Amino acid sequence: MTPEHWQRVKQLLESALERKPNERSAFLAEACAGDESLRKDVEELIISHEEAGSFIDEPPLNVYAEMLADEPTESLVGQAFGAYRILSQLGAGGMGEVYLAEDARLGRKVALKLLPSYFTQDRDRVRRFRQEARSASALNHPNIITIHEIGEVNDQQFIVTEFIDGETLRERMNRARMTLSEALDIATQVTSALDEAHRAGIIHRDIKPENIMVRGSGLVKVLDFGLAKLTEKSVTQAAGSDVSTVIQTDPHVVMGTVNYMSPEQARGRALDARSDIFSLGVVLYEMITGRKPFEGETSFPKGSLSAGKIVGD
């Protein structure tokens, strides 16, 4: 299947979920215009949504992103991308691919994050991609990743950040059991980063082990402000500044990672800094005990998100 096929699946899935269940069959019959493969893929994702009870343990759009990730793509390793030479791939996810690159101008290694070209027509995704850079670049703190540049090359959006030579907190926890002092040191550094962000009116909204990097020296860096948003109060106070351009999220759309969400975030309610503190508490619990505090067959009580949607990257 091509990226164009899955882009169409995404569009139809979103439209179908906006309709009443008894209206979806007729809608898909007309929208798919005899394309049974297209209709089958959309219906399978709708079934996954319904089986989870009005929320999904793994959002349909995340499943869709994984399907796209399975599609063969041209390797960029060894190629030039603007002023950067791509050395290797560091990772990939729903919001883009991350490469280790060399800045030809300054002769330094950087992390280059690219938004997939077939997503450039999705205005919301592009806005969220740029939001990540604006949110993080508004902050200046040793425990927050440094943004070097945001731009576009050949219609492809990119963010360039410092390259962190280390491992994610998830990798660190998987490698060996953490000591109490090590866990507390990491939690203290993350707390310091969040305090800086919260003072600027920025909520991270996706604190989890995958978004925390630990260098060999023990220095911690908080990554990925792609889900961050300003509190309404701070938007008013920062009017006219770059920070105030960060997009406000629909209060009925749940963005984040389910195992680490605060109850308010899980229900799509208005958030403040306490939501990040809750998520950090979950991470601290996991560092110390070696397991998540909230685990079960599903991520939420059945029907708890009946009024909302989950969006994750």
C-alpha positions in Angstrom: 0.0 0.0 0.0 1.2 3.5 -0.8 1.4 6.5 1.6 -1.3 8.1 -0.5 -3.6 5.1 0.3 -3.0 5.5 4.0 -3.5 9.2 3.8 -6.9 8.5 2.3 -7.6 6.0 5.0 -6.8 8.6 7.7 -9.2 11.1 6.1 -12.0 8.7 5.8 -11.5 7.3 9.3 -11.7 10.8 10.8 -14.9 11.6 8.8 -16.5 8.2 9.7 -15.9 8.6 13.4 -17.6 12.0 13.3 -20.8 10.3 12.1 -23.3 8.2 14.0 -22.6 4.4 13.9 -25.7 3.7 11.8 -24.6 6.2 9.2 -21.0 5.0 8.6 -21.7 2.1 6.3 -23.6 4.3 3.8 -20.9 7.0 4.1 -18.1 4.5 3.4 -19.9 2.9 0.5 -20.2 6.2 -1.2 -16.8 7.6 -0.2 -14.8 4.5 -1.2 -16.5 4.3 -4.6 -16.1 0.6 -5.0 -12.5 0.5 -3.6 -12.9 -2.5 -1.3 -9.3 -2.4 -0.1 -9.8 1.2 1.1 -13.1 0.4 2.7 -11.7 -2.7 4.5 -8.8 -0.8 6.0 -11.1 2.0 7.3 -13.6 -0.5 8.7 -10.9 -2.4 10.5 -9.7 0.7 12.3 -13.3 1.6 13.2 -13.8 -1.8 14.7 -10.7 -1.4 16.8 -12.1 1.9 18.0 -15.5 0.3 18.9 -14.0 -2.7 20.6 -12.1 -0.5 23.0 -15.3 1.2 24.3 -15.3 4.7 22.9 -11.6 5.1 23.4 -8.6 3.2 22.0 -5.6 1.8 23.8 -3.7 2.6 20.7 -5.3 5.4 18.8 -6.4 4.6 15.2 -4.2 7.4 13.9 -1.2 5.8 15.7 -2.1 2.5 14.1 -2.2 4.3 10.8 1.2 5.9 11.4 2.7 2.5 12.1 1.2 1.2 8.8 2.9 4.1 7.0 6.2 3.3 8.9 6.1 -0.2 7.4 6.1 1.2 3.9 9.5 1.3 2.2 10.9 4.8 2.0 14.0 6.2 0.4 16.9 6.3 2.7 18.3 9.8 3.4 21.5 8.6 5.0 24.5 10.1 3.2 22.4 12.8 1.5 22.5 16.6 2.0 19.5 18.3 3.5 19.9 22.0 3.2 23.1 22.8 5.2 23.1 19.4 6.9 24.5 16.1 5.9 22.5 13.1 7.2 24.7 10.5 8.9 22.2 7.9 10.3 18.6 7.5 11.5 18.0 7.8 15.2 14.3 6.9 15.3 10.9 7.4 13.8 7.3 7.9 15.0 3.9 9.3 14.1 5.2 12.9 14.0 8.3 12.3 11.9 11.8 10.8 11.5 14.8 11.8 13.5 18.3 11.7 12.0 21.8 12.3 13.2 23.3 14.9 11.0 26.3 17.2 10.7 26.0 20.9 10.4 28.3 21.8 7.5 28.5 25.4 8.6 29.6 24.8 12.2 31.0 21.3 11.9 28.8 19.9 14.8 26.5 17.0 15.1 22.8 17.7 15.5 19.5 15.9 15.6 17.4 16.6 12.5 13.7 15.9 12.8 11.7 15.7 9.5 7.9 15.7 9.1 7.1 13.1 6.4 6.4 14.8 3.1 3.0 13.0 2.7 1.8 14.8 5.9 2.5 18.3 4.6 -1.1 18.7 3.4 -2.3 18.0 7.0 -2.3 21.5 8.4 -2.9 20.4 11.9 0.0 18.1 11.9 2.3 20.8 10.4 1.1 23.2 13.1 1.9 20.7 15.8 5.3 20.1 14.3 6.1 23.8 14.3 4.5 24.1 17.8 7.1 21.7 19.2 9.9 24.0 18.1 8.3 27.2 19.2 7.4 25.9 22.6 10.9 24.5 23.3 12.8 27.4 21.8 11.0 29.8 24.1 12.8 28.1 27.0 16.4 28.3 28.1 17.3 25.7 30.7 20.1 23.1 31.0 17.6 20.3 31.3 15.5 21.2 28.3 16.7 20.3 24.8 18.1 23.2 22.8 16.4 24.1 19.4 18.9 25.4 16.8 16.7 25.9 13.8 13.2 25.3 12.3 12.5 25.5 8.6 11.5 23.9 5.4 13.4 22.4 2.5 11.6 21.2 -0.7 8.2 21.5 1.1 9.5 19.3 4.0 9.3 20.7 7.5 12.2 20.2 9.8 13.5 21.0 13.3 17.2 20.9 14.2 18.1 20.4 17.9 21.2 19.6 19.8 22.4 16.0 19.6 22.2 14.3 23.0 24.7 11.5 23.2 23.0 9.3 25.8 20.0 7.0 26.3 16.4 7.5 27.0 15.1 6.9 30.5 13.2 3.9 29.1 16.4 2.4 27.8 18.1 3.1 31.2 15.3 1.4 33.1 15.3 -1.6 30.8 19.1 -2.0 31.2 19.2 -2.4 34.9 17.2 -1.7 38.1 17.7 1.9 39.2 18.9 2.9 42.7 16.7 5.3 44.7 19.4 8.0 44.6 19.6 7.8 40.8 15.8 7.9 40.4 15.6 10.9 42.7 18.4 12.7 40.9 16.7 12.2 37.5 13.3 13.3 38.9 14.8 16.4 40.4 16.3 17.5 37.1 13.0 16.9 35.3 11.2 18.9 38.0 13.6 21.7 37.4 12.9 21.7 33.6 9.2 21.6 34.2 9.3 24.4 36.7 11.0 26.6 34.0 8.4 25.6 31.5 5.5 26.2 33.9 6.8 29.6 34.8 6.6 30.4 31.1 3.0 29.1 31.0 4.0 26.0 29.0 2.6 22.5 29.8 4.5 19.6 28.4 1.6 17.2 28.4 3.6 14.1 27.5 6.1 13.4 30.3 7.2 9.8 29.9 10.5 7.8 30.0 10.8 8.0 26.2 10.8 11.8 26.4 13.6 12.0 28.9 17.2 11.5 27.9 20.1 10.8 30.2 23.7 11.6 29.2 26.6 9.5 30.5 27.5 12.3 32.8 24.1 12.0 34.4 22.7 15.3 32.9 19.0 14.9 32.0 17.3 16.5 29.0 13.5 16.7 28.6 12.5 16.3 24.9 9.5 16.7 22.7 7.3 19.7 23.4 5.2 18.7 20.5 2.1 18.3 22.7 2.8 21.4 24.8 0.3 24.2 25.0 0.2 27.5 26.7 -2.3 28.0 29.5 -5.0 30.5 28.5 -3.7 33.0 31.1 -0.3 33.0 29.6 -1.5 33.4 26.1 -3.1 36.7 27.2 0.1 37.8 29.0 2.4 36.9 26.1 0.3 38.5 23.4 2.6 39.7 20.6 5.4 37.4 21.5 6.5 34.2 19.7 5.4 32.2 22.7 1.8 33.3 22.2 1.6 31.7 18.8 1.5 28.2 20.3 -1.8 26.6 19.3 -4.6 26.0 21.9 -5.8 22.4 21.9 -9.5 21.5 21.7 -10.4 20.6 25.3 -12.2 17.5 24.2 -9.2 16.1 22.3 -6.9 14.0 24.5 -3.2 14.3 23.6 -0.5 12.3 25.4 0.5 8.8 26.4 -2.2 6.9 28.3 -0.2 5.2 31.0 1.2 8.6 32.2 -1.9 10.8 31.8 -3.5 12.7 34.7 -7.2 12.0 35.2 -8.0 15.5 33.8 -6.0 14.9 30.7 -7.6 11.5 30.2 -11.0 13.1 30.2 -10.0 15.8 27.8 -10.5 18.6 30.4 -8.6 21.9 30.8 -5.1 21.3 32.1 -2.6 23.2 34.2 0.9 22.5 35.5 -0.4 19.8 37.9 -1.0 17.4 35.0 2.8 17.3 34.3 3.5 16.8 38.0 1.1 13.8 38.0 2.9 12.3 35.0 6.3 12.8 36.6 5.0 11.0 39.7 4.0 8.1 37.5 7.6 8.1 36.0 9.2 8.3 39.4 7.0 5.4 40.7 8.2 3.3 37.7 11.8 4.2 38.2 11.7 3.1 41.8 9.5 0.0 41.6 10.3 -1.2 38.0 6.6 -1.2 37.0 3.9 1.2 36.1 1.4 2.1 38.8 -1.7 1.9 36.5 -1.8 -1.2 34.4 -4.7 -3.4 33.2 -6.4 -4.9 30.2 -7.4 -1.4 29.0 -5.9 2.0 29.6 -9.1 3.7 31.0 -12.4 2.6 32.5 -14.8 1.6 29.7 -16.6 4.6 28.4 -14.6 7.2 30.3 -13.6 9.0 27.1 -16.9 8.8 25.3 -17.0 12.5 24.8 -13.5 12.8 23.5 -10.8 11.6 21.1 -7.2 10.6 21.7 -4.4 12.0 19.6 -0.9 10.7 20.1 2.6 11.2 18.3 
